[in-house]
Structure formats: C-alpha cells, structure tokens
Amino acid sequence: MIRFLQQDNRVVKALFVVIIAAASVSMVVYLIPGLTGQGAVSAGTYAVVYPHWYSKFFASGESISQERVSAQARQQLQQRNPQYASNPMIVSLFEQQVGQQMVQQQILLSEAAKLGISANNNDVVQFLHEGQAGQVLFPNGKFIGQDQYAAMIGSRFDMSVADFEESVRHDITIQRLRAYVTAGLTVSEKEARNQYVKNGTKIKFEYAVISSDDIRKSINPSDADLESFFKKNGARYANAVPEERTISYFAFTPNDVPGGVQQPTQQEIEAYYNAHKAEYSVPEQAKARHILIQVAPNADAKTDGAAKAKAEDILKQIQKGANFADLAKKNSDDPGSKDSGGELGFAQRGHMVPEFDQAIFSQKIGDTKIIKSQYGYHIVQVEERTAPHSQSMSEVLPTIQATLLRQKSTSAQDAYARALTSEAIKNGLDKTATAHHLQVVTTPPVNASGVVPALPDGTQLIAHAFEAKPSDPPQSAPTGEGYAIFQVKSVIPAHAPTFADWKGHVADDYRNEQVPALLSQKTAELAAKAKAENDLAKAAKEMGASLKTSDLVDQNGQVPELGAVGQVAAQLFGMSPGSMSGPINAGRTGVVAKLVDKQQPSDADIAKNLDQTRDQILEQKRQEAFEIFANSIISEYKKSNRVRVNAKTPSPLSGE
C-alpha cells in the first residue's frame, strides 16, 4: 500500500518517531486483576474478545494470537531493557503486560466499530505521508523505496509492513474514538487564566523545620514499655520471622561444560549474516556540530530577541573565520556537546528534533546556518553525510562471532544442565557431583529475599527453591554464570520471634508509632508560638527547630526538608507576604513558614500564554475523560465475561 504514497511529492515537515506510540491512549489501564477469564480458546490464540453478549454463542469474537503477543513483548523488552531479553521470568512478565494491553486495545476497537468509527487504507496513506512518518519516509518529498521502508519497519518495530500499517490503522481508529468521546469538552478563558496564574506564581519564604529523626531520638521507652508493646501487637509479630529454607546444590560454570564451546564455523557465520541482513542496513546519516543559545518556548519577545541576536553575532564570527569549536565551548548551552566543540557525531533521520533534522539533511556540506527549535537558536554546521548502505560481513564479523559463540555457550550449558539434572534424579546430588568433579554445598537457612554468596546470582535458585518441596526431585536454575542443580533440604515455617531476639525491631516499631503524633503536636506548638510572637526565628530557636530560607519557587519547586511545594504546602501560594502559615505536615518533617516574597505573572504574560494554557488544560481533560470511558468499557466487558484467555497461558490477568 505504501506505493500509493509515491504519487504525491509534497514536502513533509514532521519528524518520524515511534508511530505506534499513538496506541498509548488505549493502554489506560495496566494489569487489571480479573480482567479476563479462562476459557476454551484455540491453540495459538492468546485471547478472544467478544464485542456483544451474544458473540460467544456464534464464536464471532476478535482473536489475539499468542505469536503477536510474544513478538510485541520481545520488541518492547529489546527496546527498553535488552539486558533482560534472555531472562524467562522477565520475558513472561512482559508477555503478560503486552497481552493485556492488546486485549484493552481490541475492546476499544470493538466499541469504535459499534459507533461506526473506523479508519481505512487511505487514512493510513495520509497519515504516513503527512503525519509523523513523513520526514523519514519522504526526505525532500521523495519516497525512500519499498525495500528500505520494509527494512526500517523490520529493524525498528520487528514487524512486517502489513502488520505495521494495520497497527497504524488501529491507532487512527482509537484516536478518532477518543476525539468522539471528548468532543464536548471546553475550557473557559477564566479557567485558563486562573491556571496560568497558579502555575506562574512564585514565592519565597522562611521556614522552621522540626525533624522526625530528632523526635525519634527523644523517644526512650523502657524494657517494660517495649515488652508490653510486643504483647499488645502479637498479631503483627506472629510471622515476623519469614519462612526459610536450606538448599543443597552443586553448580557448574561455562568452563566446566565437557568439550568446551566450539568456535562458529565459516558456514554458520555466513548463514547468520544472510538471515540478519536487515539488521546490518545502515540508513542515511549526517554528521554535524552546533552551538545552542537556549531560550524557553514561552519566552517574551525581549528574551527571544536577545538570544537570536547572540546567535547571529556568533554566526558572523564563524563566517569571518573564527574557530567553531572554541566558540561552542565558550557560548553553547548544550552541556552534552559544548566541551567537544559542539560535535554531535552521526545521526540518522528522525533522531533529532524536526527543525534540526531538516537542517542537517538539507544544508550543503560545510554550510553554517541558524535554525530555531523548541530548545532555542542553533548555529548548525553540517560536516559530512553518508548514503544508505549495508555493512559487509567483514565489518560485522566480530559481532556475529560473539553472538554465535554466546548462543553456542548457552545451548551447551542448557544441555549440560538437563543431563546433570536427569543424572541427579537417578543417582542423587552427591554421586552426580562426585562423578563430574563438582562439589555439593548446603546453604544455611535462607529466606525468599536472601542471597547465596557462593553464586554469581542466586536469585533464580532461591525463587525456584521456594516453589519446590523437600520431596521434589532435583531441579536446575541459572546462576548468571552457568547452572545450579539443587534440592530443598528443609523448610522452616514463618514464625513469631521471642521478645529478646526481636527487641531491636520492637523498639523501632514503638518509636515509629509514636513519631507522627509527637511531630504533629510539636509542629502545632511551633505554629502557635510563631503566630503569637509574630517572630518565626524566635519561635524556632525556643522549640529547637532549624530555620531556613527557600529560593524563589513555583508550584513544582523542590525545597529541602519540605519537598514539592505545590503538593505539600499549596496553601503558601494563597498567602500574602509577611503572613505566617499554620502547621505543615511534610511527612518526615513538620514545617511552619513565613512568606517573604510573592511574584505573579503580568497581564502581558498571561495574554501571551493563554491559548497554550487552554490547550494544555483541554488535553488533560480529554485524557482524563477518555480514561474514565475506557475504564468503564473494560469493566463492562469484565462483568459480562466477554474476554477469554487461553487456559494454558500463565497470566496475572486472570487474577490467579
């Protein structure tokens, strides 16, 4: 279908980012217990969503394949946390999350269909041409070609072109559903004005702090108090000592695998290269350097003009022969590149903000120009560009060899672990370990969050051991550098400690229970004293509180020992300079504040930013409204049992 796009040669302006991110509007509920039910679902199907109550009787539901769920989970895990891509537990968790996301998306697509809301191929064409993908798919108005398009989609999203375009169609449909649901929402000028004034108001204040740590140190209970507390809270301590287990195991490392690991053959290397050629496709790249003169997007005209004038002056210096690198080190506001003379290295299309991306792929090599982005004014110089190409096998040989060697090592370890486990089931741990010159170790009692010091990573060994019984046959678990073959030797159930053994914990619990009330009491006393004497400094000194002064901060400002002012002490923004606050509970501290200064946006600033503020509020309202709608629809499907998950699919979605 993308070939239709070649008929239109308009120059597109938006940056290519993750297209399927638009689907996030459908993922408004995350891992809802009990969303799905177990049922009769065909093999290879993850779940089936039934749009109507009667759909189940006619087997007319929408299926979500296990293959799709697994592929999407692999892709997300590879992008977010590639270090866990081979961890079965993490992979399983990602599959559970992705599976539920797909179920939620399908529910919303079904509801859209009921309302007559949909998207067709022409909508996808328009989106890919004029939307966020256009900058990459049509550089300078020219289509990159079907082969490069397919390679790009495969490498970035691990999807076929057909599946990718189908996902775009679904995203457009859900965006239209969102627009339909939220169409009636509005924001008045008064609401936008009040919100901008609230967000733009800044305050400075003195504040006296009473620390919970100081309160805690002043609490010195007797042994009798602690023992009484221990007896009174018997239920709390009934299982305070967690279950522990002793585990017998022997472990091997990759060096212990018989015969070692064979080096990959030339034939294997060539086969791997040919099977993964798309991964070695290098798109067009541009090398550039820049000097950033930073200016906020909502800066006033004077500030913006000063930044632009500075950028123009620097450009003139460069054009007269001044050293670009020296000017970057002296003037650039980009901390990531200024020390290297503004060098940014090579970048692919779509990896920079749109204005910068357009510049480095359209300017002549060696040209230096000024562009403006959301970050400010950039003096940009293009140094080099490389055409799209594929890396030769010799270029990627070390990477392929390392990958194949790692795969061979993993396979050899897996096979050896299976063989040793089978032998241990037959002959026992001790005989098997001795036969292979390995040593059996028995751990001291260890709880579920404990460690096995002798192993590089005992996490999975302990996790498996806490799922096993002493009567179970030997099992294997990865250790980070090989495997351990193990059996549970004994189980010590969770139990209550003696007072003598747990006295230190009891003392901590006793103090923690007393602190909130005492902190509240002391802070109230401080507030009353400060107001009565109209002197915060004097009251703080008399109460043993520390006195501090904040910077000029807005609602999001962070103040030491207080936190985010807008969340913890929003009342300060409604006070007048010179007035005193009441007691403020900041969690770990109690605070009393005196307002020193208050600055509010001018009428000119309010007028300049009114439309942007209105748009921000409206978008927030739309998001909240759509979340409520989606939650309601998903809850309805849950109650009417209109989602069926494959009974063989281990998933927390079923609430089990």
Residue, then its C-alpha position, 0 to 999 in steps of 0.5 A: m500500500i505504501r506505493f500509493l504514497q509515491q504519487d504525491n511529492r509534497v514536502v513533509k515537515a514532521l519528524f518520524v518517531v515511534i508511530i505506534a506510540a499513538a496506541s498509548v491512549s488505549m493502554v489506560v489501564y495496566l494489569i487489571p486483576g480479573l480482567t479476563g477469564q479462562g476459557a476454551v480458546s484455540a491453540g495459538t490464540y492468546a485471547v478472544v474478545y467478544p464485542h456483544w453478549y451474544s458473540k460467544f454463542f456464534a464464536s464471532g469474537e476478535s482473536i489475539s494470537q499468542e505469536r503477536v503477543s510474544a513478538q510485541a513483548r520481545q520488541q518492547l523488552q529489546q527496546r527498553n531493557p535488552q539486558y533482560a531479553s534472555n531472562p524467562m521470568i522477565v520475558s513472561l512478565f512482559e508477555q503478560q503486560v503486552g497481552q493485556q494491553m492488546v486485549q484493552q486495545q481490541i475492546l476499544l476497537s470493538e466499541a469504535a466499530k459499534l459507533g461506526i468509527s473506523a479508519n481505512n487504507n487511505d487514512v493510513v496513506q495520509f497519515l504516513h505521508e503527512g503525519q509523523a512518518g513523513q520526514v523519514l519516509f519522504p526526505n525532500g518529498k521523495f519516497i525512500g523505496q519499498d525495500q528500505y521502508a520494509a527494512m526500517i519497519g523490520s529493524r525498528f518495530d520487528m514487524s512486517v509492513a502489513d502488520f505495521e500499517e494495520s497497527v497504524r490503522h488501529d491507532i487512527t481508529i482509537q484516536r478518532l474514538r477518543a476525539y468522539v468521546t471528548a468532543g464536548l469538552t471546553v475550557s473557559e478563558k477564566e479557567a485558563r487564566n486562573q491556571y496560568v496564574k497558579n502555575g506562574t506564581k512564585i514565592k519565597f519564604e522562611y521556614a522552621v523545620i522540626s525533624s522526625d529523626d530528632i523526635r525519634k531520638s527523644i523517644n526512650p521507652s523502657d524494657a517494660d514499655l517495649e515488652s508490653f508493646f510486643k504483647k499488645n501487637g502479637a498479631r503483627y509479630a506472629n510471622a515476623v520471622p519469614e519462612e526459610r529454607t536450606i538448599s543443597y546444590f552443586a553448580f557448574t560454570p561455562n568452563d566446566v561444560p565437557g568439550g568446551v564451546q566450539q568456535p562458529t564455523q565459516q558456514e554458520i557465520e555466513a548463514y547468520y549474516n544472510a538471515h540478519k541482513a536487515e539488521y546490518s542496513v545502515p540508513e542515511q546519516a549526517k554528521a554535524r556540530h552546533i552551538l545552542i543559545q537556549v531560550a524557553p518556548n514561552a519566552d517574551a519577545k525581549t528574551d527571544g530577541a536577545a538570544k537570536a541576536k547572540a546567535e547571529d553575532i556568533l554566526k558572523q564570527i564563524q563566517k569571518g573565520a573564527n574557530f567553531a569549536d572554541l566558540a561552542k565551548k565558550n557560548s553553547d548551552d548544550p552541556g552534552s556537546k559544548d566541551s567537544g566543540g559542539e560535535l554531535g557525531f552521526a545521526q540518522r533521520g528522525h533522531m533529532v528534533p524536526e527543525f534540526d533534522q531538516a537542517i542537517f539533511s538539507q544544508k550543503i556540506g560545510d554550510t553554517k546556518i541558524i535554525k530555531s527549535q523548541y530548545g532555542y537558536h542553533i548555529v548548525q554546521v553540517e560536516e559530512r553525510t553518508a548514503p544508505h548502505s549495508q555493512s559487509m560481513s567483514e565489518v560485522l564479523p566480530t559481532i556475529q562471532a560473539t553472538l554465535l559463540r554466546q548462543k553456542s555457550t548457552s545451548a551447551q550449558d542448557a544441555y549440560a544442565r538437563a543431563l546433570t539434572s536427569e543424572a541427579i534424579k537417578n543417582g542423587l546430588d552427591k554421586t552426580a557431583t562426585a562423578h563430574h568433579l563438582q562439589v555439593v554445598t548446603t546453604p544455611p537457612v535462607n529466606a525468599s529475599g536472601v542471597v547465596p554468596a557462593l553464586p554469581d546470582g542466586t536469585q533464580l535458585i532461591a525463587h525456584a527453591f521456594e516453589a519446590k518441596p523437600s520431596d521434589p526431585p532435583q531441579s536446575a536454575p541459572t546462576g548468571e554464570g552457568y547452572a545450579i542443580f539443587q534440592v530443598k533440604s528443609v523448610i522452616p515455617a514463618h514464625a513469631p520471634t521471642f521478645a529478646d531476639w526481636k527487641g531491636h525491631v520492637a523498639d523501632d516499631y514503638r518509636n515509629e508509632q509514636v513519631p507522627a503524633l509527637l511531630s504533629q503536636k510539636t509542629a502545632e506548638l511551633a505554629a502557635k508560638a510563631k503566630a503569637e510572637n509574630d517572630l518565626a526565628k524566635a519561635a524556632k530557636e525556643m522549640g529547637a527547630s532549624l530555620k531556613t530560607s527557600d529560593l524563589v519557587d513555583q508550584n513544582g519547586q523542590v525545597p529541602e526538608l519540605g519537598a514539592v511545594g505545590q503538593v505539600a504546602a499549596q496553601l503558601f501560594g494563597m498567602s500574602p507576604g509577611s503572613m505566617s502559615g499554620p502547621i505543615n505536615a511534610g511527612r518526615t518533617g513538620v514545617v511552619a513558614k513565613l512568606v517573604d516574597k510573592q511574584q505573579p505573572s503580568d497581564a502581558d504574560i498571561a495574554k501571551n500564554l493563554d491559548q497554550t494554557r487552554d490547550q494544555i488544560l483541554e488535553q488533560k481533560r480529554q485524557e482524563a475523560f477518555e480514561i474514565f470511558a475506557n475504564s468503564i468499557i473494560s469493566e463492562y466487558k469484565k462483568s459480562n465475561r466477554v474476554r477469554v484467555n487461553a487456559k494454558t497461558p500463565s497470566p496475572l490477568s486472570g487474577e490467579 
